[in-house]
Amino acid sequence: MKNRLTSFFTDYANRFLTGEAEFDRNILLKRDHSLRVLKEAEALAGDEIPDAGTRDLTAIAALLHDLSRFEQFQKFRTYNDLASFDHGDRSAELTEELHLLDGLDGDARTDILDAIRYHNKLALPETLSPRGGVIARAVRDADKLDIFPILLEYLAQPDNEAVVLNLKPSPELSPAVLSDMLAGRCPKLRDLKTKTDFLVAKLLWVNDLNFRHSLREFRRRDYVGQLAHYLPDTPEVRTIRAAVEAKLAEA
């Protein structure tokens, strides 16, 4: 089923290509991201999830987690959910509309749809099934593992503002964001006002990684160290970075 869905997903994403370079690169950005998240999820599941059936469902959820991103950019020219729609909710809805999970039993469909729906939320609800919780946590981790390289590529050549949600350039941290970060909490999307807010918030993702595989990969790939080159050298940022590096050192 995964192979069939991968072929469908690639064809579906390609339908949104227009031949306009600026538009198309954002479609390709999310198409290629989803295919890499699939590979990240498969590697994580191979290390951490012993049940083959759960691994298969995790792969499907990872592939489809951003299914609505293409229509989002087509309609709104942004990946900012606050300026368009919640892409987790819409991706789950679109998966159902397209009947992509037909052939799976009801529990499997529910677990996949929950993982898609909640992959972008600040926290997972307690209502997920035990298997659904495993799948959702794996997809959230795989998503984060791949977003970091996209972000670092943008920072090395900052010419696509959609990557940072078109937030205003500023070295400052907004007060609400700083308060959350110093408390070790991931800030809310609506509180992100500057690119610095957005970048420093990514450091706090480490506190939301669910598997040792993910923590080890963040450390091995030196995501925090690479991102630090683009952050303001302030006492607050140094404090946040030190806490994140201590967490990674425990992995």
C-alpha positions in Angstrom: 0.0 0.0 0.0 2.9 2.4 0.8 4.3 2.1 -2.7 0.9 2.8 -4.3 0.4 5.8 -2.1 3.9 7.1 -2.7 3.2 7.0 -6.5 -0.2 8.7 -6.0 1.4 11.4 -3.7 4.1 12.3 -6.2 1.6 12.5 -9.1 -0.8 14.5 -6.9 1.9 17.0 -5.9 3.1 17.4 -9.5 -0.4 18.4 -10.6 0.1 21.7 -8.8 3.2 22.6 -10.8 2.6 25.6 -13.1 5.9 26.2 -14.9 6.4 29.4 -12.9 9.7 29.0 -11.1 9.0 30.9 -7.9 5.7 29.1 -7.4 6.9 25.7 -8.3 9.9 25.7 -6.0 7.5 25.9 -3.0 5.4 23.0 -4.3 8.6 21.0 -4.8 9.8 22.1 -1.4 6.8 20.3 0.3 6.7 17.4 -2.1 10.3 16.5 -1.5 10.0 17.2 2.2 7.2 14.7 2.6 9.1 12.0 0.7 12.1 12.6 3.0 9.9 12.5 6.1 8.7 9.1 4.9 12.3 7.9 4.9 13.0 9.5 8.3 10.0 7.8 9.7 11.0 4.5 8.3 14.5 4.8 9.8 13.0 5.8 13.2 10.5 3.0 13.1 13.1 0.5 12.3 15.0 1.5 15.4 12.2 2.1 17.8 9.0 0.3 16.8 9.1 -3.5 16.9 5.7 -4.2 15.4 5.7 -4.4 11.6 2.1 -3.4 11.3 2.7 -0.2 13.3 5.8 0.5 11.2 3.7 0.3 8.0 1.0 2.7 9.4 3.7 5.1 10.5 5.1 5.2 7.0 1.7 6.0 5.5 1.0 8.7 8.0 4.4 10.3 7.4 3.9 10.3 3.7 0.5 12.0 3.9 1.1 14.3 6.9 1.4 17.5 4.7 -1.0 16.5 1.9 -2.8 19.8 2.0 0.3 22.0 1.7 -0.1 22.1 -2.1 -3.6 23.5 -2.2 -2.6 25.8 0.7 0.1 27.4 -1.3 -2.0 27.5 -4.4 -4.8 29.3 -2.7 -3.0 31.5 -0.2 0.7 31.7 -1.4 1.8 31.0 2.1 2.6 28.1 4.5 1.5 30.2 7.5 -1.5 28.3 8.9 -2.7 31.5 10.7 -3.1 33.2 7.3 -4.7 30.2 5.6 -5.9 27.0 7.3 -4.6 24.5 9.8 -2.7 22.1 7.5 -2.8 19.2 9.9 -6.6 19.3 10.1 -6.9 19.8 6.3 -4.5 17.1 5.4 -6.5 14.6 7.5 -9.7 15.8 5.9 -8.2 15.6 2.4 -6.9 12.1 3.0 -10.5 11.0 3.7 -11.9 13.0 0.8 -9.6 11.2 -1.6 -10.3 7.8 0.0 -6.6 7.1 0.4 -7.0 4.7 3.3 -9.7 2.5 1.8 -8.8 -1.1 2.4 -7.5 -0.5 6.0 -9.6 -1.3 9.0 -11.3 1.4 11.0 -8.8 1.5 13.8 -5.9 1.7 11.4 -7.6 4.6 9.5 -8.2 6.4 12.8 -4.6 6.1 14.0 -3.2 7.4 10.7 -5.7 10.3 10.5 -4.9 11.2 14.1 -1.2 11.3 13.4 -1.8 13.5 10.4 -4.2 15.8 12.1 -2.0 16.3 15.2 1.4 16.3 13.7 1.6 20.1 13.8 -0.2 20.8 17.0 1.6 22.1 20.1 0.9 18.9 22.0 -0.9 15.6 21.3 -4.3 14.9 22.9 -4.6 12.2 25.5 -7.4 10.6 23.5 -5.2 8.8 21.0 -5.0 5.0 21.1 -1.8 3.5 22.4 -0.8 2.6 18.8 -2.0 5.9 17.5 0.2 7.7 20.0 3.2 5.8 18.9 2.5 6.7 15.2 1.8 10.3 15.9 4.9 10.8 18.0 7.0 9.1 15.3 5.6 11.4 12.6 6.2 14.5 14.7 9.8 13.5 15.2 10.4 12.6 11.5 8.9 15.9 10.4 11.3 17.8 12.7 14.3 15.9 11.6 13.7 17.0 8.0 12.6 20.6 8.6 15.9 21.5 10.1 17.9 21.0 6.8 15.3 23.0 4.9 15.7 25.8 7.4 19.5 25.7 7.4 19.5 25.8 3.6 17.3 28.9 3.7 19.6 30.5 6.2 22.6 29.9 4.0 20.8 31.5 1.0 17.8 33.4 2.3 15.8 34.0 -0.8 12.5 32.1 -0.1 10.6 33.9 2.7 7.9 31.2 2.7 10.3 29.0 4.6 10.2 31.4 7.6 6.5 32.2 7.2 7.3 35.7 5.8 8.0 37.0 9.3 9.7 40.3 9.7 13.6 40.4 10.0 14.6 41.4 13.5 17.3 40.2 16.0 14.7 40.6 18.9 12.7 37.9 20.7 9.1 38.9 21.3 8.3 39.0 25.0 5.7 36.1 24.9 8.1 33.9 22.9 11.0 34.6 25.3 8.9 33.8 28.3 7.9 30.4 26.9 11.4 29.6 25.8 13.0 30.4 29.1 10.4 28.1 30.7 11.3 25.3 28.2 8.0 25.5 26.3 7.6 25.7 22.6 5.9 29.0 21.8 2.6 29.2 20.0 2.6 30.0 16.3 0.4 33.1 16.9 3.1 34.5 19.1 5.9 34.3 16.5 6.5 37.9 15.3 10.1 37.9 14.0 12.4 35.5 12.2 14.5 35.3 15.4 11.3 34.1 17.2 10.9 31.4 14.5 14.6 30.3 14.6 15.0 30.1 18.4 11.7 28.3 18.6 13.2 25.5 16.6 15.7 24.9 19.3 12.9 24.1 21.7 11.8 21.3 19.4 14.4 19.2 21.2 12.1 19.1 24.2 9.3 17.7 22.0 11.3 14.8 20.5 9.8 11.5 21.6 12.4 8.8 20.6 16.1 8.4 21.5 16.7 7.8 17.8 15.5 11.4 17.1 17.6 12.9 19.9 20.7 11.0 18.7 20.1 12.2 15.1 19.7 15.8 16.1 23.0 15.6 18.0 24.8 13.6 15.3 23.8 16.1 12.6 24.7 19.0 14.8 21.5 20.8 14.0 21.7 23.0 17.1 25.3 24.0 16.4 24.6 24.8 12.8 21.5 26.9 13.7 23.5 28.8 16.4 25.5 30.5 13.7 22.4 32.5 12.7 21.1 33.4 16.1 21.8 36.6 18.1 24.5 36.1 20.8 22.4 37.2 23.8 22.3 35.9 27.3 18.8 34.6 26.7 19.7 32.7 23.6 22.8 31.3 25.3 20.7 30.1 28.2 18.2 28.4 25.9 20.9 26.8 23.8 22.7 25.5 26.8 19.5 23.8 28.1 18.9 22.2 24.7 22.5 20.9 24.4 22.2 19.4 27.8 19.1 17.6 26.8 20.8 16.2 23.6 23.8 15.1 25.7 21.6 12.8 27.6 20.6 10.9 24.5 
